[in-house]
Amino acid sequence: MRTRLLRIAALTASVMLGLVACAPASPPAEVPASTTPTDAPVVSFYGDSYTRGTGASSSNERWSTIISVDRGWQEINHSENGLGFVNLRARLRNGLDDVPALVIADHPDIVFVTMGLNDNFSYDERADEIHATIDSDLQRLRNGLPAARIVVVEPFWYTADRPASLDVISGWIENAAARIGADHIDGASRWLDGHYADDADSWMAGDGLHPNDTGYAHMAEQMDAALRALDPPL
């Protein structure tokens, strides 16, 4: 499995850049406030390219916007290509080096954390730092937003080849979510199983790394079902 991780990390700058800074069309990170009533619940998203909607034809087609529109939420999307708990983080600007601070400043009613995919590319050198930052980020969100509903999602994934680090990081995230009393959604790393770039029925965009509109619509369906299954449901 370690060999698989090294092979994934070396797949070319197209894999790294694909999840880090890719996409033929990178949609805006935030839906205009005018799309929902001003008294609607504020929902802040802390995620990577799979929550930013990279690969979708527009931001309206990404899963986060689909579920927000369906529920009448005000979406604030701080997600960024390539972002991990540690991966790329120190090199980003405009506050994206510390998204938890941006989320806390939103004063949201609900927070989504959909992180961890890109940290697999840093795992061999930075495993301890990844683990510590997961704990720190989630604890900061809880301390800064004691009344918010926090939903922590298992990292998304993009190939049938799964490095051993994916399960390790997913476990760290699940444990950290439990410690702060957050909701946890598992299984998200398999939501695109059978529909990756090499599959006959692919739901991936032209870059082969991110979902297309069909993929994001399926992710929205899966997320909707998972949110309805929470106690209490969302």
Protein Blocks (a to p, Z undefined) as FASTA:
>chain_A
ZZmmmmmmmnojklmmmmmmgcjbacdfbdcfklpcfkbccddddddfklnopoiabfkl
pmklmmmmmnopacddfbdehiafknoklmpgehlmmmmlmmmmnopabdcddehjlmmm
mmmmmmmmmmmmmmmmmmmmmmmmmmbccdddddddfbfbdcfklmmmmmmmmmmmmmno
pacdehklmmmgoiafklmbacbdfkopaccfklmmmmmmmmmmmmmmpccdZZ
